[in-house]
Amino acid sequence: MQKTNLQLFTNSWYNPGRNYLVRSVWFVVSALFFLSGFPINSFKIFLLRLFGARIGKMVVVKPGVNIKYPWKLSIGDNSWLGERVWIDNLTNVTIEANCCISQGAMLLTGNHNYKKQTFDLIVGEIVLEEGVWIGAQSVVCPGVVCGSHAVLTVGSVATKTMEPYFVYQGNPAIQVKKREIN
């Protein structure tokens, strides 16, 4: 029986999209103005755009938000990122208009292949279509598309695509009811 051997791990194929200097500067900027609880939203939006994020109008970024690579992030108009949201975007994350990502939620685009001795890195894009609500302390896994106006309830884990206008709950999240909007 094979065993995991992390000494054999390599992600040399992976391209973070910017050079070491840009990534280092972003790390410092992120620590000073995002993770620190800095309160001025318009300045945080300016910084995200400066580093290549595509940000719509009236986007809210609350204190304590962690964004790995802003150049791999797109956020549509009127969307909100709650306190302590973690966007671990090793690849593209698209958040369309009018989405709400609640406190402590995580959007994780990376994982590892536990079936391989080398524990290979796996990445998959995440798309949150218009009107999606990701509940507090929830997790969206690599490769997941959350259909328009889908809801992932508090503490749930989305491992597969969520259909539009449905509420999902649990770990792994399952469809529990239709979302009715009055």
PyMOL commands that set and color helices and strands:
alter all, ss='L'
color gray80, all
select helices_A, chain A and resi 6-8+20-33+41-50+70-72
alter helices_A, ss='H'
color red, helices_A
select strands_A, chain A and resi 54-55+60-61+66-67+73-75+80-81+86-88+93-95+100-101+106-108+110-112+121-123+126-128+133-134+139-140+145-146+151-152+157-158+166-170+173-178
alter strands_A, ss='S'
color yellow, strands_A
deselect
rebuild
show_as cartoon
